[in-house]
Amino acid sequence: MRILVVGTGGVGSAFASIAARRAFFDHCALADYDASRPASLVASLDDGRFSAHRIDASSREAVSELIRETGPDAVLNAVDPVFNVPVFDACFEAGVTYLDMAMTLSEPHAEKPFELTGVKLGDYQFDRAAAWKEKGLLALVGIGIEPGAADVFARHAADELFSEIDEVGVRDGANLVVEGYDFAPTFSIWTTIEECLNPPVIWERDRGWFTTAPFSEPETFDFPEGIGPVECVNVEHEEVLLVPRFVDCRRVTFKYGLGDEFIEVLRTLHKLGLDGKEPIRVKGVEVAPRDVVAAALPDPATLGERMSGKTCAGTLVNGTGRDGKPRRTYLYHVVDNDWSMREYGHQAVVWQTALNPAVALELLDSGAWSGTGVLGPEAFPAQPFLDLLADYGSPHGVLELAP
């Protein structure tokens, strides 16, 4: 297999470090707008299977040109989702497999943003599913940790653990601490602002997709492996848009453990208009406010040595077990930052995200996963993925809770 990775920030760099330990691919081209980033990464890997390239991911033509130059079988989109459309379209035109870890962006309903959906996450991609299928191509969307492994957990629960599912509820929490900063997000602030300030989406079988207010319906969830209780709130996320397409259930939610301080910062950014994506003119320069915020904050990829603690991503499933009795099961994946830094040199959050596309690409290469059209992770058999997670040295966990 030949791979092209578009974007060598925290996740793209972590993916390269993970993939370098595997033998399933012949060549992996690493590309970024800043050519020094992939060049430095390739030098650090000291592996002849990797090459460095420059790319402008905002240009479909530029992505198409690099695909022709590097000849990949699959393209992993590891840039912020604002660039998804040109990368996605270029892969379709070139006839190569496409993977991303966050789907095309949403647009709130113009009149009732906290009741009705407007353009949903991934609508652009799923609107083109028939064309991808007709062409015999695969676009595997949302294959990070959340979405990604969390969706695989839902598939596994439906196939092996439950006879009926009432709710699939993704719950994300951590006890990570970053020393030396009053405010330092451990993932892309651009993406964090997008998903946290947009109206959260909920799905119910009898109602379909609908929205609610940001940070609504707080609940405290007791996370495993020493993380403990964390208050989680509704946040817009891809699992809610993916799971109902492939898994039979009555309800799907996503709740994120943000913390009061983090929520207050996000609300303040919104009040000041600093979450805006459209450029404004400042002293003769056109700049998007959100890009300014991102530039002012530390790069999440550089925070690993200052971080401590664990991050947990998981899927809480409620329903009826195979034995006909009520069941409540949390399937999860935990990464300790000390371990990921010691073993790979990457902080826990980006490493955990990057692990899953590596697993998926290996499954596609072996034929254990295959398909055409636009598909989410829950469209594929779960067991090969879970087995390979363990083989990568980072198995999932299962926690049985009182129904």
Buried (B, 14 or more C-beta within 10 A) or exposed (E): BBBBBBBBBBBBBBBBBBBBEBEBBEBBBBBBBEBEBBBBBBEBBEEEBBBBBBBBBBBBEBBBBBBEBBEBBBBBBBBBBBBBBBBBBBBBBBEBBBBBBBBBBBEBBEEEBBEBBBBBBBBBBBEBBEEBBEEEBBBBBBBBBBBBBBBBBBBBBBEEBBEBBBBBBBBBBBBBEBEEEEEBBBBBBBBBBBBBBBBBBBBBEEEEBBBBEBBBEEBEBEBBBEBEEBBBBBBBBBBBBBBBBBBEBBBBBBBBBBBEEBBEBBBEBBEEEBBBEEEEEEEEEEEBBBBBBBEEBBEBBEBBEBBBBBBBBBBBBBBBBEEEEEBBBBBBBBBBBBBBBEBBBBBBBBBBBBBBBBBBBBBBBEEBBEBBBBBBBBBBBBEBBBBBBEEBEBBBEBBEEEE
